[in-house]
Amino acid sequence: MIRIFRRHVLADLAAYDDGQLDPPRAARVKGHLLRCLACREALEEVRHGRRLLESLPAVTMPDDEVARLHARLRAPAVAAWRLRPLAAVLSIAALAAAAWWVSFVGIRPEIVRAAGPVGLERAAVDLHAQLRAGSVELGLVTDDPARIRAWQRAQGAPVSELASHASRDGWPAITMQGASVVTVDGARVSLVSFDVDGHRASLLTARQADVASAPSSAWLSKRVHYRDAGGHPALTWSTSGQTYTIVSDLPDAGERACLACHTSPRFKAALEREVRQVFGRR
Amino acid sequence: MPPARVTPDMLEACRRGDPEAFDRLVAACRDRVYSLAWHLSGSQSAADDIAQDVFVKLLTRIGQFRREAEFTTWLYRIVANTAIDYQRASRRLVPVEEGEPSAVWQAPQQEERLSRAQTAARVRDALARIRPRFRTPLVLRYVEGLSYQEIARVLRISPGTVASRLSRGQLQLGRALRDLAPDTDR
């Protein structure tokens, strides 16, 4: 009895509470608990830990993550694996070609000049002016892009694909200010405010189906509409079922605001090349 | 519509490269994978990335899946390893809970729901601070409902080690959140 009392039973408490011990061992633990206050208190803590874990609500994958998952699984580089049993050698070649295409061509932004602000851009211009004037407050004030994404998801609003940026040479300093959810033409639209090298920018994200004049998605390139919105550059594009508009105080085409969502040096180089081609050296 | 069950025929069709079968497999597993990823990482944004990576691994490794091994065990092992890899890569030793909506947007009548959500957020936060070797068995047992034997197969440890890690983990969690105990006068 003395030997049992000396040997605490902490390691067995979860299994004891869970009814997972064989009868002789359970009896031994029970005997020890009758005599050991420390282990009795520990058993209560173990039970409390279990109750807390069992109280966690069920979690399901959000719809926008389901859509992102299917888009990723259908991306050429991943989807090539589906063909592997049919033609392994061809798949490897296709995989390499697809990777090359996506890396060098697929991410190429294509800027198209367009006339006058339309639809979502008008709302973006108004909201941008209101934010600059301080006449509208953000629903969430944070500099954390991940927190903005999670908050948008919790609001049931379109999720902006904002990236987390580390400081890098040659890259603009991008600082998030916060986010709101607004209604544009009856649709819920996400508004994100951020600074690019000290210039204010406003990003609206809407479901493409909700935007009457949404530009169409381009195959394996990103077609971006550029408009001069009262002296502010406005860029609008659609991808993966969402339409985005950025209005900013930035110079040129305001293209540096695009880097709020992009971290690839190759995309940045392609973007700068495209701006030079479309606008010349400005 | 409830997700389809994973069947041997579905797995065999996935191994043959049938894209529709893989879509059905994703639909059947995605919530389980997402839930596990969230509770293992302690962060919803990490769960987003982990779940994506898990399904890409699943797609590219389904041919290696051995029929004699149980699919669920294999899947859970991929999720657990991916979560650990993610944590190492991001060096996030103390994840920050970011999945709950801002209080700014909570209506007063939602207080009870908010309280439950806050409790869940605290449990997830405390869970994320427990070392992975103790955290993973806790999640597999009490969130996913696996038996000691199933956890042992997923983690390749003995059932006795599962039991002792559960004890250590539950004890740490219970002590960390002592203020949430029904009787806090102790």
HADDOCK unambig.tbl for C-alpha pairs under 7 A between the chains (distance, minus, plus):
assign (segid A and resid 10 and name CA) (segid B and resid 167 and name CA) 6.80 0.50 0.50
assign (segid A and resid 11 and name CA) (segid B and resid 164 and name CA) 4.41 0.50 0.50
assign (segid A and resid 11 and name CA) (segid B and resid 167 and name CA) 5.57 0.50 0.50
assign (segid A and resid 11 and name CA) (segid B and resid 168 and name CA) 6.88 0.50 0.50
assign (segid A and resid 12 and name CA) (segid B and resid 163 and name CA) 6.63 0.50 0.50
assign (segid A and resid 12 and name CA) (segid B and resid 164 and name CA) 6.12 0.50 0.50
assign (segid A and resid 12 and name CA) (segid B and resid 167 and name CA) 6.68 0.50 0.50
assign (segid A and resid 13 and name CA) (segid B and resid 167 and name CA) 5.80 0.50 0.50
assign (segid A and resid 14 and name CA) (segid B and resid 163 and name CA) 6.47 0.50 0.50
assign (segid A and resid 14 and name CA) (segid B and resid 166 and name CA) 6.06 0.50 0.50
assign (segid A and resid 14 and name CA) (segid B and resid 167 and name CA) 4.64 0.50 0.50
assign (segid A and resid 15 and name CA) (segid B and resid 163 and name CA) 5.66 0.50 0.50
assign (segid A and resid 42 and name CA) (segid B and resid 171 and name CA) 6.81 0.50 0.50
assign (segid A and resid 45 and name CA) (segid B and resid 171 and name CA) 5.45 0.50 0.50
assign (segid A and resid 45 and name CA) (segid B and resid 174 and name CA) 4.76 0.50 0.50
assign (segid A and resid 45 and name CA) (segid B and resid 175 and name CA) 6.16 0.50 0.50
assign (segid A and resid 46 and name CA) (segid B and resid 167 and name CA) 6.54 0.50 0.50
assign (segid A and resid 46 and name CA) (segid B and resid 170 and name CA) 4.83 0.50 0.50
assign (segid A and resid 46 and name CA) (segid B and resid 171 and name CA) 4.62 0.50 0.50
assign (segid A and resid 46 and name CA) (segid B and resid 174 and name CA) 5.99 0.50 0.50
assign (segid A and resid 48 and name CA) (segid B and resid 174 and name CA) 5.21 0.50 0.50
assign (segid A and resid 48 and name CA) (segid B and resid 181 and name CA) 6.49 0.50 0.50
assign (segid A and resid 49 and name CA) (segid B and resid 170 and name CA) 4.60 0.50 0.50
assign (segid A and resid 49 and name CA) (segid B and resid 171 and name CA) 6.34 0.50 0.50
assign (segid A and resid 49 and name CA) (segid B and resid 173 and name CA) 5.17 0.50 0.50
assign (segid A and resid 49 and name CA) (segid B and resid 174 and name CA) 4.03 0.50 0.50
assign (segid A and resid 50 and name CA) (segid B and resid 170 and name CA) 6.10 0.50 0.50
assign (segid A and resid 52 and name CA) (segid B and resid 123 and name CA) 6.71 0.50 0.50
assign (segid A and resid 53 and name CA) (segid B and resid 142 and name CA) 5.96 0.50 0.50
assign (segid A and resid 53 and name CA) (segid B and resid 143 and name CA) 6.75 0.50 0.50
assign (segid A and resid 54 and name CA) (segid B and resid 142 and name CA) 5.75 0.50 0.50
assign (segid A and resid 54 and name CA) (segid B and resid 143 and name CA) 6.56 0.50 0.50
assign (segid A and resid 56 and name CA) (segid B and resid 120 and name CA) 5.60 0.50 0.50
assign (segid A and resid 59 and name CA) (segid B and resid 31 and name CA) 6.92 0.50 0.50
assign (segid A and resid 59 and name CA) (segid B and resid 35 and name CA) 5.15 0.50 0.50
assign (segid A and resid 60 and name CA) (segid B and resid 31 and name CA) 4.74 0.50 0.50
assign (segid A and resid 60 and name CA) (segid B and resid 34 and name CA) 6.61 0.50 0.50
assign (segid A and resid 60 and name CA) (segid B and resid 35 and name CA) 6.43 0.50 0.50
assign (segid A and resid 61 and name CA) (segid B and resid 30 and name CA) 6.71 0.50 0.50
assign (segid A and resid 61 and name CA) (segid B and resid 31 and name CA) 5.33 0.50 0.50
assign (segid A and resid 61 and name CA) (segid B and resid 34 and name CA) 5.77 0.50 0.50
assign (segid A and resid 65 and name CA) (segid B and resid 48 and name CA) 6.81 0.50 0.50
assign (segid A and resid 69 and name CA) (segid B and resid 52 and name CA) 5.87 0.50 0.50
assign (segid A and resid 73 and name CA) (segid B and resid 56 and name CA) 6.68 0.50 0.50
assign (segid A and resid 81 and name CA) (segid B and resid 60 and name CA) 6.08 0.50 0.50
assign (segid A and resid 82 and name CA) (segid B and resid 17 and name CA) 4.89 0.50 0.50
assign (segid A and resid 82 and name CA) (segid B and resid 19 and name CA) 6.38 0.50 0.50
assign (segid A and resid 83 and name CA) (segid B and resid 17 and name CA) 6.06 0.50 0.50
assign (segid A and resid 84 and name CA) (segid B and resid 17 and name CA) 6.88 0.50 0.50
assign (segid A and resid 85 and name CA) (segid B and resid 16 and name CA) 5.95 0.50 0.50
assign (segid A and resid 85 and name CA) (segid B and resid 17 and name CA) 5.97 0.50 0.50
assign (segid A and resid 139 and name CA) (segid B and resid 104 and name CA) 6.97 0.50 0.50
assign (segid A and resid 146 and name CA) (segid B and resid 45 and name CA) 6.48 0.50 0.50
assign (segid A and resid 147 and name CA) (segid B and resid 98 and name CA) 5.74 0.50 0.50
assign (segid A and resid 150 and name CA) (segid B and resid 45 and name CA) 6.83 0.50 0.50
assign (segid A and resid 150 and name CA) (segid B and resid 98 and name CA) 6.28 0.50 0.50
assign (segid A and resid 150 and name CA) (segid B and resid 99 and name CA) 5.58 0.50 0.50
assign (segid A and resid 151 and name CA) (segid B and resid 101 and name CA) 5.44 0.50 0.50
assign (segid A and resid 151 and name CA) (segid B and resid 102 and name CA) 6.87 0.50 0.50
assign (segid A and resid 154 and name CA) (segid B and resid 100 and name CA) 6.87 0.50 0.50
assign (segid A and resid 154 and name CA) (segid B and resid 101 and name CA) 5.42 0.50 0.50
